[in-house]
Amino acid sequence: MNCKDGAYLFKVLSDETRLKIIEMLKQGTMCACKLLEKFEITQPTLSYHMKMLVESELVSCEKNGIWNNYTLNKEKLECLAKFFDKNKKCCDNKNCDCYNN
């Protein structure tokens, strides 16, 4: 993951609702209907947040009939965690700031 990708993921995670969704999905796969029960938002608003999480690859979506089931992408989250590990580079780009630290 390069620094530009990391910045994009932080932007996606900068919303309180999306962070709450990530927190809920730590418990396991959930359908959209169960997620919606926990918020005072409309279904289109939840769809917007889920679209951002899925496009960022932080969350995976599997269609099951008329329902969408969402799961955390643990590999992507582990990649993001490397930004906070002083012993690991955030990317393989020699022009990135992480190589100068």
C-alpha positions in Angstrom: 0.0 0.0 0.0 1.4 3.4 -0.9 0.8 6.6 1.0 -1.8 7.8 -1.5 -3.9 4.6 -0.9 -3.5 5.0 2.8 -4.8 8.6 2.7 -7.8 7.4 0.7 -8.6 4.7 3.4 -8.3 7.3 6.2 -10.7 9.5 4.3 -13.2 6.7 4.0 -12.8 6.0 7.7 -13.1 9.6 8.7 -16.9 9.3 9.0 -18.4 8.3 12.4 -21.1 6.1 10.8 -18.6 4.2 8.8 -16.4 3.7 11.8 -19.4 2.3 13.7 -20.1 -0.1 10.9 -16.5 -1.3 11.0 -16.9 -1.8 14.7 -20.1 -3.8 14.2 -18.5 -6.0 11.5 -15.7 -7.0 13.9 -18.3 -9.3 15.4 -18.7 -11.1 12.0 -20.7 -11.0 8.8 -23.9 -8.9 8.9 -26.7 -8.2 6.5 -27.6 -4.7 5.6 -31.0 -5.0 7.4 -29.2 -5.8 10.7 -26.8 -2.9 10.3 -29.7 -0.5 9.5 -31.4 -1.5 12.7 -28.6 0.0 14.7 -28.7 3.5 13.1 -31.2 6.2 12.8 -30.5 6.7 9.1 -32.4 5.8 5.9 -31.6 2.7 3.8 -30.2 4.9 0.9 -27.9 6.6 3.4 -26.6 3.2 4.6 -26.2 2.1 1.0 -24.0 5.2 0.4 -21.8 4.3 3.4 -21.6 0.7 2.4 -20.7 1.6 -1.1 -17.7 3.6 0.1 -16.5 0.8 2.4 -16.8 -1.8 -0.3 -15.1 0.4 -3.0 -12.3 1.0 -0.6 -12.0 -2.8 -0.1 -12.3 -2.4 3.7 -15.5 -4.4 3.5 -16.6 -7.2 1.2 -20.2 -7.7 0.0 -21.8 -10.9 -0.9 -25.3 -11.0 -2.4 -27.7 -13.5 -0.8 -31.0 -13.3 -2.6 -32.4 -9.8 -1.9 -29.9 -9.2 1.0 -26.4 -8.0 1.0 -24.1 -9.6 3.6 -21.0 -7.5 4.6 -17.7 -8.8 6.0 -14.6 -7.0 7.1 -11.6 -7.4 4.7 -9.0 -8.3 7.4 -6.2 -8.3 4.9 -6.9 -4.7 3.9 -7.2 -3.6 7.6 -3.8 -5.3 8.3 -2.3 -3.4 5.5 -3.7 -0.2 6.9 -2.3 -1.1 10.3 1.2 -1.0 8.9 1.0 2.8 8.9 1.2 2.6 12.7 4.0 0.1 12.9 7.3 1.9 13.2 9.1 -1.3 12.1 7.3 -1.7 8.8 7.2 0.5 5.7 3.8 1.6 4.4 4.8 0.8 0.8 7.6 -0.2 -1.5 7.9 3.2 -3.2 11.4 4.6 -2.6 10.1 8.1 -3.3 7.6 7.8 -0.4 8.3 9.6 2.9 8.2 6.3 4.7 11.6 5.5 3.2 13.2 8.6 4.7 12.2 7.8 8.3 
